[in-house]
């Protein structure tokens, strides 16, 4: 079980489905109260120089869960960005 997400208080059991190191992509599913279905993937894409983009795709039901999941995704992306910035600053 994951720790509660700060934006929603939701906890989830997450299962890694695939890790593709060459494509810098991970796919997983999550089981959580209120969600009938949740699959997602995140991929890091080289944006040139020392920049990158992260593409996070989520498929979930019911649709009413989308606003809460959007908050979790934003939180995750923010943590990734902050970590990258800390690594860059540390040299």
Secondary structure, DSSP 8 states (H G I E B T S, - for coil): -----TTT----EEEEEEEETTTTEEEEEEE-TT-SEEEEEEEEEE-STT-EEEEEEEEEESGGGHHHHHHHHHHHHHHHHHHHHHHHHH-
